[in-house]
Amino acid sequence: MRIPRIFSAEPLAGKSDVQLDEAASRHLVKVLRLGPGRPLILFDGKGGEYRAELLEAGKKARVRIGDFSEDDRQSPLAITLAIGISRGDRFDWVIQKATELGVTDIQPLFTERCEVKLSGDRLQKKLGQWQQIAIGACEQSARNRVPQILPPMKMPQFLQESFDNAENSGSLNLVLHHRTEETLAQLEQAFGRPQSALLLVGPEGGLSEVEIELALARGFHAMRLGPRVLRTETAPVAALSVLQFQWGDF
């Protein structure tokens, strides 16, 4: 039987016993129906994981922490995914799959063609929901560092900050653009093997021509994923897979 992996919001270093929060406890006791003595794996998002044992099964389960393993399963290529917010559960799906594919951070964007309006309490609630999706994807995929879901930004501000930080970051900034002819092999020949990458993807309907031109003017390089036009939830998954194959750990 697979050993359940559980995220702890409480730092685990130096602890012998911890109480899990209600959501994690409910998952273990009500969903998985685990009782005292069952083995677990705990991680706190700071790297590595701990073998553990369930001591008490209740509203707030108590767990005894055991041996530590340093294995992060982290890609050597740090990737930030910047993507226009899409409607319905598409964006939730992108967060889940991007986390499984090893993305380091996710930057939601309000773009010209973005039809989602978020602000105030509703925005904060969404951020919490998105972060929980990333945590769940880490539990499932055996990642021990949780990608950060950054507060949404408007496109002009994002592009300006990316441009200001590009010189010091050493990142290869890429924007998906199905009409370019430039390949990753050509980019690698021109700029070498990057240590990090920033991938910009549009929402439904894609980025506007003005946004693409502005991104190119701010130091982004166009990236093409074959001759077909991919949906907003398909494009980042395909692009991240290509980047991990080319420069990461695939």
Secondary structure, 3 states (H helix, E strand, C coil): CCCCEEECCCCCCCCCEEECCHHHHHHHHHHCCCCCCCEEEEECCCCCEEEEEEEECCCCCEEEEEEEECCCCCCCCEEEEEEECCCCCHHHHHHHHHHHCCCCEEEEEECCCCCCCCCHHHHHHHHHHHHHHHHHHHHHHCCCCCCEECCCEEHHHHHHHHHHHHHHHCCEEEEECCCCCCCHHHHHHHHCCCCEEEEEECCCCCCCHHHHHHHHHCCCEEECCCCCCCCCCCHHHHHHHHHHHHHCCC
